[in-house]
Amino acid sequence: MSTVPEIEAAIERLSPPQIRELADWLTDRLLPGETPAMLAALDAGVRSLESEPTVPAEDIRKKIKAWTTG
């Protein structure tokens, strides 16, 4: 079995639990889980939000409006 149509035909013969198992297997490979680098980046982002001043969304909207209207 080496072509996509052959694989698709084989998948159609699987039971629902087997299809779920295959879907989980594919998901694990297509959407990698948490990595140390990803977790570190998330932690850095959270620390940044906690320690650095943020600009309210309304202020940003006003600036964009001013920039685009002249």
PDB file of N, H, CA, C and O in Angstrom:
ATOM      1  N   MET A   1       0.857  -1.170   0.000  1.00  0.00           N
ATOM      2  CA  MET A   1       0.000   0.000   0.000  1.00  0.00           C
ATOM      3  C   MET A   1       0.903   1.233   0.000  1.00  0.00           C
ATOM      4  O   MET A   1       1.584   1.522   0.984  1.00  0.00           O
ATOM      5  N   SER A   2       0.893   1.953  -1.126  1.00  0.00           N
ATOM      6  H   SER A   2       0.340   1.718  -1.925  1.00  0.00           H
ATOM      7  CA  SER A   2       1.801   3.088  -1.192  1.00  0.00           C
ATOM      8  C   SER A   2       1.189   4.347  -1.787  1.00  0.00           C
ATOM      9  O   SER A   2       1.834   5.395  -1.786  1.00  0.00           O
ATOM     10  N   THR A   3      -0.018   4.277  -2.287  1.00  0.00           N
ATOM     11  H   THR A   3      -0.542   3.425  -2.288  1.00  0.00           H
ATOM     12  CA  THR A   3      -0.612   5.482  -2.846  1.00  0.00           C
ATOM     13  C   THR A   3      -1.723   5.985  -1.939  1.00  0.00           C
ATOM     14  O   THR A   3      -2.295   5.231  -1.151  1.00  0.00           O
ATOM     15  N   VAL A   4      -2.013   7.247  -2.062  1.00  0.00           N
ATOM     16  H   VAL A   4      -1.549   7.860  -2.702  1.00  0.00           H
ATOM     17  CA  VAL A   4      -3.059   7.841  -1.240  1.00  0.00           C
ATOM     18  C   VAL A   4      -4.404   7.146  -1.472  1.00  0.00           C
ATOM     19  O   VAL A   4      -5.095   6.855  -0.495  1.00  0.00           O
ATOM     20  N   PRO A   5      -4.809   6.865  -2.715  1.00  0.00           N
ATOM     21  CA  PRO A   5      -6.087   6.168  -2.902  1.00  0.00           C
ATOM     22  C   PRO A   5      -6.119   4.791  -2.223  1.00  0.00           C
ATOM     23  O   PRO A   5      -7.153   4.386  -1.691  1.00  0.00           O
ATOM     24  N   GLU A   6      -5.000   4.082  -2.243  1.00  0.00           N
ATOM     25  H   GLU A   6      -4.161   4.412  -2.676  1.00  0.00           H
ATOM     26  CA  GLU A   6      -4.952   2.778  -1.563  1.00  0.00           C
ATOM     27  C   GLU A   6      -5.101   2.953  -0.050  1.00  0.00           C
ATOM     28  O   GLU A   6      -5.798   2.181   0.609  1.00  0.00           O
ATOM     29  N   ILE A   7      -4.452   3.954   0.477  1.00  0.00           N
ATOM     30  H   ILE A   7      -3.886   4.581  -0.058  1.00  0.00           H
ATOM     31  CA  ILE A   7      -4.544   4.215   1.919  1.00  0.00           C
ATOM     32  C   ILE A   7      -5.955   4.633   2.286  1.00  0.00           C
ATOM     33  O   ILE A   7      -6.497   4.174   3.291  1.00  0.00           O
ATOM     34  N   GLU A   8      -6.553   5.497   1.483  1.00  0.00           N
ATOM     35  H   GLU A   8      -6.112   5.870   0.666  1.00  0.00           H
ATOM     36  CA  GLU A   8      -7.931   5.929   1.742  1.00  0.00           C
ATOM     37  C   GLU A   8      -8.883   4.742   1.716  1.00  0.00           C
ATOM     38  O   GLU A   8      -9.774   4.643   2.559  1.00  0.00           O
ATOM     39  N   ALA A   9      -8.701   3.838   0.752  1.00  0.00           N
ATOM     40  H   ALA A   9      -7.978   3.918   0.066  1.00  0.00           H
ATOM     41  CA  ALA A   9      -9.565   2.654   0.662  1.00  0.00           C
ATOM     42  C   ALA A   9      -9.395   1.783   1.896  1.00  0.00           C
ATOM     43  O   ALA A   9     -10.370   1.227   2.403  1.00  0.00           O
ATOM     44  N   ALA A  10      -8.165   1.659   2.385  1.00  0.00           N
ATOM     45  H   ALA A  10      -7.374   2.110   1.974  1.00  0.00           H
ATOM     46  CA  ALA A  10      -7.919   0.849   3.578  1.00  0.00           C
ATOM     47  C   ALA A  10      -8.566   1.494   4.803  1.00  0.00           C
ATOM     48  O   ALA A  10      -9.117   0.801   5.657  1.00  0.00           O
ATOM     49  N   ILE A  11      -8.498   2.805   4.882  1.00  0.00           N
ATOM     50  H   ILE A  11      -8.050   3.368   4.187  1.00  0.00           H
ATOM     51  CA  ILE A  11      -9.097   3.517   6.015  1.00  0.00           C
ATOM     52  C   ILE A  11     -10.606   3.308   6.045  1.00  0.00           C
ATOM     53  O   ILE A  11     -11.204   3.163   7.111  1.00  0.00           O
ATOM     54  N   GLU A  12     -11.208   3.293   4.870  1.00  0.00           N
ATOM     55  H   GLU A  12     -10.723   3.411   4.004  1.00  0.00           H
ATOM     56  CA  GLU A  12     -12.662   3.099   4.799  1.00  0.00           C
ATOM     57  C   GLU A  12     -13.089   1.728   5.323  1.00  0.00           C
ATOM     58  O   GLU A  12     -14.255   1.535   5.668  1.00  0.00           O
ATOM     59  N   ARG A  13     -12.178   0.799   5.383  1.00  0.00           N
ATOM     60  H   ARG A  13     -11.231   0.956   5.103  1.00  0.00           H
ATOM     61  CA  ARG A  13     -12.505  -0.543   5.893  1.00  0.00           C
ATOM     62  C   ARG A  13     -12.296  -0.659   7.406  1.00  0.00           C
ATOM     63  O   ARG A  13     -12.606  -1.695   7.995  1.00  0.00           O
ATOM     64  N   LEU A  14     -11.783   0.379   8.026  1.00  0.00           N
ATOM     65  H   LEU A  14     -11.531   1.221   7.548  1.00  0.00           H
ATOM     66  CA  LEU A  14     -11.543   0.340   9.474  1.00  0.00           C
ATOM     67  C   LEU A  14     -12.839   0.539  10.246  1.00  0.00           C
ATOM     68  O   LEU A  14     -13.804   1.126   9.756  1.00  0.00           O
ATOM     69  N   SER A  15     -12.824   0.029  11.464  1.00  0.00           N
ATOM     70  H   SER A  15     -12.041  -0.448  11.862  1.00  0.00           H
ATOM     71  CA  SER A  15     -13.963   0.246  12.364  1.00  0.00           C
ATOM     72  C   SER A  15     -13.862   1.660  12.940  1.00  0.00           C
ATOM     73  O   SER A  15     -12.790   2.264  12.911  1.00  0.00           O
ATOM     74  N   PRO A  16     -14.964   2.188  13.461  1.00  0.00           N
ATOM     75  CA  PRO A  16     -14.901   3.529  14.073  1.00  0.00           C
ATOM     76  C   PRO A  16     -13.814   3.672  15.142  1.00  0.00           C
ATOM     77  O   PRO A  16     -13.113   4.684  15.153  1.00  0.00           O
ATOM     78  N   PRO A  17     -13.648   2.685  16.051  1.00  0.00           N
ATOM     79  CA  PRO A  17     -12.560   2.840  17.028  1.00  0.00           C
ATOM     80  C   PRO A  17     -11.174   2.863  16.364  1.00  0.00           C
ATOM     81  O   PRO A  17     -10.281   3.575  16.824  1.00  0.00           O
ATOM     82  N   GLN A  18     -10.996   2.101  15.305  1.00  0.00           N
ATOM     83  H   GLN A  18     -11.722   1.523  14.932  1.00  0.00           H
ATOM     84  CA  GLN A  18      -9.716   2.106  14.609  1.00  0.00           C
ATOM     85  C   GLN A  18      -9.482   3.434  13.893  1.00  0.00           C
ATOM     86  O   GLN A  18      -8.357   3.930  13.841  1.00  0.00           O
ATOM     87  N   ILE A  19     -10.546   4.001  13.346  1.00  0.00           N
ATOM     88  H   ILE A  19     -11.460   3.598  13.388  1.00  0.00           H
ATOM     89  CA  ILE A  19     -10.422   5.312  12.698  1.00  0.00           C
ATOM     90  C   ILE A  19     -10.042   6.370  13.725  1.00  0.00           C
ATOM     91  O   ILE A  19      -9.210   7.232  13.444  1.00  0.00           O
ATOM     92  N   ARG A  20     -10.648   6.314  14.919  1.00  0.00           N
ATOM     93  H   ARG A  20     -11.324   5.613  15.146  1.00  0.00           H
ATOM     94  CA  ARG A  20     -10.309   7.253  15.990  1.00  0.00           C
ATOM     95  C   ARG A  20      -8.841   7.098  16.373  1.00  0.00           C
ATOM     96  O   ARG A  20      -8.143   8.092  16.574  1.00  0.00           O
ATOM     97  N   GLU A  21      -8.371   5.856  16.475  1.00  0.00           N
ATOM     98  H   GLU A  21      -8.938   5.049  16.312  1.00  0.00           H
ATOM     99  CA  GLU A  21      -6.975   5.601  16.826  1.00  0.00           C
ATOM    100  C   GLU A  21      -6.050   6.182  15.745  1.00  0.00           C
ATOM    101  O   GLU A  21      -5.029   6.793  16.062  1.00  0.00           O
ATOM    102  N   LEU A  22      -6.405   5.991  14.495  1.00  0.00           N
ATOM    103  H   LEU A  22      -7.235   5.494  14.238  1.00  0.00           H
ATOM    104  CA  LEU A  22      -5.621   6.537  13.398  1.00  0.00           C
ATOM    105  C   LEU A  22      -5.635   8.065  13.430  1.00  0.00           C
ATOM    106  O   LEU A  22      -4.601   8.702  13.235  1.00  0.00           O
ATOM    107  N   ALA A  23      -6.791   8.641  13.674  1.00  0.00           N
ATOM    108  H   ALA A  23      -7.631   8.123  13.833  1.00  0.00           H
ATOM    109  CA  ALA A  23      -6.904  10.100  13.744  1.00  0.00           C
ATOM    110  C   ALA A  23      -6.023  10.661  14.863  1.00  0.00           C
ATOM    111  O   ALA A  23      -5.356  11.680  14.686  1.00  0.00           O
ATOM    112  N   ASP A  24      -6.027   9.996  15.998  1.00  0.00           N
ATOM    113  H   ASP A  24      -6.569   9.168  16.142  1.00  0.00           H
ATOM    114  CA  ASP A  24      -5.182  10.439  17.112  1.00  0.00           C
ATOM    115  C   ASP A  24      -3.707  10.351  16.738  1.00  0.00           C
ATOM    116  O   ASP A  24      -2.920  11.243  17.056  1.00  0.00           O
ATOM    117  N   TRP A  25      -3.341   9.263  16.058  1.00  0.00           N
ATOM    118  H   TRP A  25      -3.980   8.538  15.799  1.00  0.00           H
ATOM    119  CA  TRP A  25      -1.958   9.064  15.627  1.00  0.00           C
ATOM    120  C   TRP A  25      -1.546  10.181  14.668  1.00  0.00           C
ATOM    121  O   TRP A  25      -0.465  10.754  14.802  1.00  0.00           O
ATOM    122  N   LEU A  26      -2.418  10.486  13.697  1.00  0.00           N
ATOM    123  H   LEU A  26      -3.296  10.020  13.589  1.00  0.00           H
ATOM    124  CA  LEU A  26      -2.120  11.551  12.739  1.00  0.00           C
ATOM    125  C   LEU A  26      -2.027  12.908  13.434  1.00  0.00           C
ATOM    126  O   LEU A  26      -1.136  13.702  13.132  1.00  0.00           O
ATOM    127  N   THR A  27      -2.928  13.169  14.348  1.00  0.00           N
ATOM    128  H   THR A  27      -3.651  12.523  14.593  1.00  0.00           H
ATOM    129  CA  THR A  27      -2.927  14.443  15.070  1.00  0.00           C
ATOM    130  C   THR A  27      -1.622  14.627  15.828  1.00  0.00           C
ATOM    131  O   THR A  27      -1.053  15.719  15.837  1.00  0.00           O
ATOM    132  N   ASP A  28      -1.147  13.562  16.464  1.00  0.00           N
ATOM    133  H   ASP A  28      -1.608  12.675  16.457  1.00  0.00           H
ATOM    134  CA  ASP A  28       0.118  13.647  17.201  1.00  0.00           C
ATOM    135  C   ASP A  28       1.280  14.009  16.288  1.00  0.00           C
ATOM    136  O   ASP A  28       2.224  14.671  16.719  1.00  0.00           O
ATOM    137  N   ARG A  29       1.221  13.587  15.048  1.00  0.00           N
ATOM    138  H   ARG A  29       0.454  13.050  14.698  1.00  0.00           H
ATOM    139  CA  ARG A  29       2.307  13.865  14.119  1.00  0.00           C
ATOM    140  C   ARG A  29       2.155  15.204  13.409  1.00  0.00           C
ATOM    141  O   ARG A  29       3.150  15.846  13.071  1.00  0.00           O
ATOM    142  N   LEU A  30       0.917  15.625  13.183  1.00  0.00           N
ATOM    143  H   LEU A  30       0.109  15.104  13.457  1.00  0.00           H
ATOM    144  CA  LEU A  30       0.685  16.871  12.471  1.00  0.00           C
ATOM    145  C   LEU A  30       0.679  18.082  13.389  1.00  0.00           C
ATOM    146  O   LEU A  30       1.079  19.174  12.986  1.00  0.00           O
ATOM    147  N   LEU A  31       0.229  17.894  14.611  1.00  0.00           N
ATOM    148  H   LEU A  31      -0.096  17.007  14.939  1.00  0.00           H
ATOM    149  CA  LEU A  31       0.168  18.978  15.590  1.00  0.00           C
ATOM    150  C   LEU A  31       1.025  18.580  16.784  1.00  0.00           C
ATOM    151  O   LEU A  31       0.532  17.971  17.733  1.00  0.00           O
ATOM    152  N   PRO A  32       2.299  18.923  16.736  1.00  0.00           N
ATOM    153  CA  PRO A  32       3.184  18.491  17.814  1.00  0.00           C
ATOM    154  C   PRO A  32       2.733  19.015  19.162  1.00  0.00           C
ATOM    155  O   PRO A  32       2.167  20.103  19.272  1.00  0.00           O
ATOM    156  N   GLY A  33       2.994  18.232  20.165  1.00  0.00           N
ATOM    157  H   GLY A  33       3.454  17.349  20.075  1.00  0.00           H
ATOM    158  CA  GLY A  33       2.635  18.620  21.525  1.00  0.00           C
ATOM    159  C   GLY A  33       3.545  19.711  22.050  1.00  0.00           C
ATOM    160  O   GLY A  33       4.340  20.291  21.311  1.00  0.00           O
ATOM    161  N   GLU A  34       3.420  19.970  23.294  1.00  0.00           N
ATOM    162  H   GLU A  34       2.774  19.499  23.895  1.00  0.00           H
ATOM    163  CA  GLU A  34       4.210  21.014  23.918  1.00  0.00           C
ATOM    164  C   GLU A  34       5.691  20.634  23.899  1.00  0.00           C
ATOM    165  O   GLU A  34       6.065  19.503  24.206  1.00  0.00           O
ATOM    166  N   THR A  35       6.509  21.596  23.535  1.00  0.00           N
ATOM    167  H   THR A  35       6.205  22.515  23.285  1.00  0.00           H
ATOM    168  CA  THR A  35       7.957  21.407  23.578  1.00  0.00           C
ATOM    169  C   THR A  35       8.507  22.338  24.648  1.00  0.00           C
ATOM    170  O   THR A  35       7.857  23.319  25.010  1.00  0.00           O
ATOM    171  N   PRO A  36       9.688  22.042  25.153  1.00  0.00           N
ATOM    172  CA  PRO A  36      10.274  22.955  26.142  1.00  0.00           C
ATOM    173  C   PRO A  36      10.397  24.385  25.610  1.00  0.00           C
ATOM    174  O   PRO A  36      10.178  25.346  26.348  1.00  0.00           O
ATOM    175  N   ALA A  37      10.747  24.522  24.335  1.00  0.00           N
ATOM    176  H   ALA A  37      10.925  23.742  23.736  1.00  0.00           H
ATOM    177  CA  ALA A  37      10.885  25.866  23.762  1.00  0.00           C
ATOM    178  C   ALA A  37       9.538  26.578  23.708  1.00  0.00           C
ATOM    179  O   ALA A  37       9.452  27.776  23.977  1.00  0.00           O
ATOM    180  N   MET A  38       8.483  25.833  23.356  1.00  0.00           N
ATOM    181  H   MET A  38       8.553  24.860  23.137  1.00  0.00           H
ATOM    182  CA  MET A  38       7.152  26.426  23.288  1.00  0.00           C
ATOM    183  C   MET A  38       6.700  26.870  24.674  1.00  0.00           C
ATOM    184  O   MET A  38       6.165  27.967  24.835  1.00  0.00           O
ATOM    185  N   LEU A  39       6.912  26.028  25.662  1.00  0.00           N
ATOM    186  H   LEU A  39       7.346  25.137  25.531  1.00  0.00           H
ATOM    187  CA  LEU A  39       6.514  26.377  27.027  1.00  0.00           C
ATOM    188  C   LEU A  39       7.300  27.580  27.537  1.00  0.00           C
ATOM    189  O   LEU A  39       6.747  28.440  28.222  1.00  0.00           O
ATOM    190  N   ALA A  40       8.583  27.641  27.207  1.00  0.00           N
ATOM    191  H   ALA A  40       9.033  26.942  26.651  1.00  0.00           H
ATOM    192  CA  ALA A  40       9.404  28.780  27.630  1.00  0.00           C
ATOM    193  C   ALA A  40       8.911  30.064  26.975  1.00  0.00           C
ATOM    194  O   ALA A  40       8.867  31.109  27.625  1.00  0.00           O
ATOM    195  N   ALA A  41       8.540  30.001  25.697  1.00  0.00           N
ATOM    196  H   ALA A  41       8.576  29.152  25.169  1.00  0.00           H
ATOM    197  CA  ALA A  41       8.027  31.187  25.008  1.00  0.00           C
ATOM    198  C   ALA A  41       6.711  31.643  25.617  1.00  0.00           C
ATOM    199  O   ALA A  41       6.482  32.842  25.778  1.00  0.00           O
ATOM    200  N   LEU A  42       5.852  30.704  25.954  1.00  0.00           N
ATOM    201  H   LEU A  42       6.038  29.730  25.823  1.00  0.00           H
ATOM    202  CA  LEU A  42       4.581  31.062  26.600  1.00  0.00           C
ATOM    203  C   LEU A  42       4.827  31.710  27.956  1.00  0.00           C
ATOM    204  O   LEU A  42       4.190  32.707  28.296  1.00  0.00           O
ATOM    205  N   ASP A  43       5.750  31.145  28.731  1.00  0.00           N
ATOM    206  H   ASP A  43       6.267  30.335  28.455  1.00  0.00           H
ATOM    207  CA  ASP A  43       6.082  31.725  30.034  1.00  0.00           C
ATOM    208  C   ASP A  43       6.620  33.143  29.874  1.00  0.00           C
ATOM    209  O   ASP A  43       6.256  34.036  30.639  1.00  0.00           O
ATOM    210  N   ALA A  44       7.490  33.352  28.881  1.00  0.00           N
ATOM    211  H   ALA A  44       7.786  32.626  28.260  1.00  0.00           H
ATOM    212  CA  ALA A  44       8.044  34.685  28.646  1.00  0.00           C
ATOM    213  C   ALA A  44       6.935  35.657  28.266  1.00  0.00           C
ATOM    214  O   ALA A  44       6.944  36.806  28.708  1.00  0.00           O
ATOM    215  N   GLY A  45       5.990  35.216  27.462  1.00  0.00           N
ATOM    216  H   GLY A  45       5.983  34.283  27.104  1.00  0.00           H
ATOM    217  CA  GLY A  45       4.876  36.069  27.082  1.00  0.00           C
ATOM    218  C   GLY A  45       4.024  36.465  28.266  1.00  0.00           C
ATOM    219  O   GLY A  45       3.616  37.620  28.387  1.00  0.00           O
ATOM    220  N   VAL A  46       3.754  35.514  29.136  1.00  0.00           N
ATOM    221  H   VAL A  46       4.086  34.576  29.037  1.00  0.00           H
ATOM    222  CA  VAL A  46       2.957  35.798  30.330  1.00  0.00           C
ATOM    223  C   VAL A  46       3.699  36.781  31.231  1.00  0.00           C
ATOM    224  O   VAL A  46       3.103  37.734  31.733  1.00  0.00           O
ATOM    225  N   ARG A  47       4.999  36.554  31.439  1.00  0.00           N
ATOM    226  H   ARG A  47       5.483  35.780  31.031  1.00  0.00           H
ATOM    227  CA  ARG A  47       5.786  37.480  32.267  1.00  0.00           C
ATOM    228  C   ARG A  47       5.778  38.883  31.667  1.00  0.00           C
ATOM    229  O   ARG A  47       5.687  39.874  32.391  1.00  0.00           O
ATOM    230  N   SER A  48       5.872  38.960  30.354  1.00  0.00           N
ATOM    231  H   SER A  48       5.946  38.155  29.766  1.00  0.00           H
ATOM    232  CA  SER A  48       5.853  40.255  29.675  1.00  0.00           C
ATOM    233  C   SER A  48       4.538  40.973  29.909  1.00  0.00           C
ATOM    234  O   SER A  48       4.525  42.170  30.198  1.00  0.00           O
ATOM    235  N   LEU A  49       3.437  40.257  29.788  1.00  0.00           N
ATOM    236  H   LEU A  49       3.447  39.285  29.554  1.00  0.00           H
ATOM    237  CA  LEU A  49       2.127  40.874  30.020  1.00  0.00           C
ATOM    238  C   LEU A  49       1.962  41.328  31.455  1.00  0.00           C
ATOM    239  O   LEU A  49       1.281  42.318  31.723  1.00  0.00           O
ATOM    240  N   GLU A  50       2.581  40.608  32.384  1.00  0.00           N
ATOM    241  H   GLU A  50       3.133  39.804  32.167  1.00  0.00           H
ATOM    242  CA  GLU A  50       2.452  40.955  33.800  1.00  0.00           C
ATOM    243  C   GLU A  50       3.335  42.138  34.186  1.00  0.00           C
ATOM    244  O   GLU A  50       3.004  42.882  35.110  1.00  0.00           O
ATOM    245  N   SER A  51       4.461  42.319  33.483  1.00  0.00           N
ATOM    246  H   SER A  51       4.729  41.715  32.732  1.00  0.00           H
ATOM    247  CA  SER A  51       5.425  43.319  33.928  1.00  0.00           C
ATOM    248  C   SER A  51       5.500  44.564  33.055  1.00  0.00           C
ATOM    249  O   SER A  51       5.961  45.606  33.520  1.00  0.00           O
ATOM    250  N   GLU A  52       5.064  44.485  31.812  1.00  0.00           N
ATOM    251  H   GLU A  52       4.689  43.639  31.434  1.00  0.00           H
ATOM    252  CA  GLU A  52       5.183  45.623  30.912  1.00  0.00           C
ATOM    253  C   GLU A  52       3.821  46.286  30.718  1.00  0.00           C
ATOM    254  O   GLU A  52       2.787  45.618  30.696  1.00  0.00           O
ATOM    255  N   PRO A  53       3.841  47.585  30.581  1.00  0.00           N
ATOM    256  CA  PRO A  53       2.555  48.266  30.352  1.00  0.00           C
ATOM    257  C   PRO A  53       1.954  47.842  29.013  1.00  0.00           C
ATOM    258  O   PRO A  53       2.669  47.593  28.043  1.00  0.00           O
ATOM    259  N   THR A  54       0.655  47.769  28.987  1.00  0.00           N
ATOM    260  H   THR A  54       0.075  47.971  29.775  1.00  0.00           H
ATOM    261  CA  THR A  54      -0.033  47.423  27.743  1.00  0.00           C
ATOM    262  C   THR A  54      -0.857  48.616  27.286  1.00  0.00           C
ATOM    263  O   THR A  54      -1.196  49.501  28.071  1.00  0.00           O
ATOM    264  N   VAL A  55      -1.165  48.617  26.023  1.00  0.00           N
ATOM    265  H   VAL A  55      -0.890  47.898  25.385  1.00  0.00           H
ATOM    266  CA  VAL A  55      -1.952  49.704  25.441  1.00  0.00           C
ATOM    267  C   VAL A  55      -3.382  49.214  25.293  1.00  0.00           C
ATOM    268  O   VAL A  55      -3.620  48.173  24.682  1.00  0.00           O
ATOM    269  N   PRO A  56      -4.338  49.952  25.846  1.00  0.00           N
ATOM    270  CA  PRO A  56      -5.735  49.542  25.692  1.00  0.00           C
ATOM    271  C   PRO A  56      -6.137  49.490  24.225  1.00  0.00           C
ATOM    272  O   PRO A  56      -5.662  50.293  23.422  1.00  0.00           O
ATOM    273  N   ALA A  57      -6.991  48.569  23.880  1.00  0.00           N
ATOM    274  H   ALA A  57      -7.376  47.917  24.533  1.00  0.00           H
ATOM    275  CA  ALA A  57      -7.429  48.384  22.502  1.00  0.00           C
ATOM    276  C   ALA A  57      -8.040  49.663  21.929  1.00  0.00           C
ATOM    277  O   ALA A  57      -7.835  49.981  20.758  1.00  0.00           O
ATOM    278  N   GLU A  58      -8.784  50.388  22.746  1.00  0.00           N
ATOM    279  H   GLU A  58      -8.951  50.130  23.697  1.00  0.00           H
ATOM    280  CA  GLU A  58      -9.414  51.622  22.266  1.00  0.00           C
ATOM    281  C   GLU A  58      -8.360  52.649  21.842  1.00  0.00           C
ATOM    282  O   GLU A  58      -8.557  53.367  20.861  1.00  0.00           O
ATOM    283  N   ASP A  59      -7.255  52.722  22.566  1.00  0.00           N
ATOM    284  H   ASP A  59      -7.095  52.139  23.362  1.00  0.00           H
ATOM    285  CA  ASP A  59      -6.180  53.646  22.187  1.00  0.00           C
ATOM    286  C   ASP A  59      -5.586  53.259  20.838  1.00  0.00           C
ATOM    287  O   ASP A  59      -5.273  54.120  20.016  1.00  0.00           O
ATOM    288  N   ILE A  60      -5.437  51.975  20.623  1.00  0.00           N
ATOM    289  H   ILE A  60      -5.692  51.275  21.290  1.00  0.00           H
ATOM    290  CA  ILE A  60      -4.906  51.491  19.346  1.00  0.00           C
ATOM    291  C   ILE A  60      -5.868  51.837  18.215  1.00  0.00           C
ATOM    292  O   ILE A  60      -5.447  52.288  17.150  1.00  0.00           O
ATOM    293  N   ARG A  61      -7.159  51.624  18.451  1.00  0.00           N
ATOM    294  H   ARG A  61      -7.501  51.257  19.316  1.00  0.00           H
ATOM    295  CA  ARG A  61      -8.158  51.970  17.427  1.00  0.00           C
ATOM    296  C   ARG A  61      -8.088  53.456  17.064  1.00  0.00           C
ATOM    297  O   ARG A  61      -8.166  53.819  15.890  1.00  0.00           O
ATOM    298  N   LYS A  62      -7.942  54.306  18.074  1.00  0.00           N
ATOM    299  H   LYS A  62      -7.879  54.011  19.027  1.00  0.00           H
ATOM    300  CA  LYS A  62      -7.858  55.746  17.819  1.00  0.00           C
ATOM    301  C   LYS A  62      -6.622  56.079  16.987  1.00  0.00           C
ATOM    302  O   LYS A  62      -6.686  56.891  16.064  1.00  0.00           O
ATOM    303  N   LYS A  63      -5.490  55.441  17.323  1.00  0.00           N
ATOM    304  H   LYS A  63      -5.438  54.781  18.072  1.00  0.00           H
ATOM    305  CA  LYS A  63      -4.262  55.704  16.576  1.00  0.00           C
ATOM    306  C   LYS A  63      -4.395  55.233  15.127  1.00  0.00           C
ATOM    307  O   LYS A  63      -3.964  55.929  14.208  1.00  0.00           O
ATOM    308  N   ILE A  64      -4.976  54.078  14.923  1.00  0.00           N
ATOM    309  H   ILE A  64      -5.326  53.513  15.670  1.00  0.00           H
ATOM    310  CA  ILE A  64      -5.151  53.565  13.569  1.00  0.00           C
ATOM    311  C   ILE A  64      -6.060  54.491  12.775  1.00  0.00           C
ATOM    312  O   ILE A  64      -5.804  54.782  11.607  1.00  0.00           O
ATOM    313  N   LYS A  65      -7.121  54.949  13.422  1.00  0.00           N
ATOM    314  H   LYS A  65      -7.330  54.712  14.371  1.00  0.00           H
ATOM    315  CA  LYS A  65      -8.043  55.869  12.740  1.00  0.00           C
ATOM    316  C   LYS A  65      -7.320  57.143  12.350  1.00  0.00           C
ATOM    317  O   LYS A  65      -7.500  57.648  11.242  1.00  0.00           O
ATOM    318  N   ALA A  66      -6.496  57.670  13.261  1.00  0.00           N
ATOM    319  H   ALA A  66      -6.350  57.259  14.161  1.00  0.00           H
ATOM    320  CA  ALA A  66      -5.752  58.892  12.972  1.00  0.00           C
ATOM    321  C   ALA A  66      -4.751  58.666  11.841  1.00  0.00           C
ATOM    322  O   ALA A  66      -4.582  59.531  10.981  1.00  0.00           O
ATOM    323  N   TRP A  67      -4.097  57.530  11.838  1.00  0.00           N
ATOM    324  H   TRP A  67      -4.234  56.828  12.536  1.00  0.00           H
ATOM    325  CA  TRP A  67      -3.111  57.229  10.795  1.00  0.00           C
ATOM    326  C   TRP A  67      -3.783  57.079   9.421  1.00  0.00           C
ATOM    327  O   TRP A  67      -3.206  57.458   8.402  1.00  0.00           O
ATOM    328  N   THR A  68      -4.979  56.537   9.400  1.00  0.00           N
ATOM    329  H   THR A  68      -5.448  56.230  10.228  1.00  0.00           H
ATOM    330  CA  THR A  68      -5.617  56.231   8.112  1.00  0.00           C
ATOM    331  C   THR A  68      -6.466  57.371   7.586  1.00  0.00           C
ATOM    332  O   THR A  68      -6.816  57.379   6.405  1.00  0.00           O
ATOM    333  N   THR A  69      -6.809  58.339   8.432  1.00  0.00           N
ATOM    334  H   THR A  69      -6.525  58.332   9.391  1.00  0.00           H
ATOM    335  CA  THR A  69      -7.662  59.434   7.961  1.00  0.00           C
ATOM    336  C   THR A  69      -6.856  60.712   7.729  1.00  0.00           C
ATOM    337  O   THR A  69      -7.422  61.735   7.345  1.00  0.00           O
ATOM    338  N   GLY A  70      -5.613  60.667   7.946  1.00  0.00           N
ATOM    339  H   GLY A  70      -5.153  59.836   8.258  1.00  0.00           H
ATOM    340  CA  GLY A  70      -4.834  61.819   7.571  1.00  0.00           C
ATOM    341  C   GLY A  70      -4.242  62.576   8.657  1.00  0.00           C
ATOM    342  O   GLY A  70      -3.563  63.573   8.416  1.00  0.00           O
TER     343      GLY A  70
END
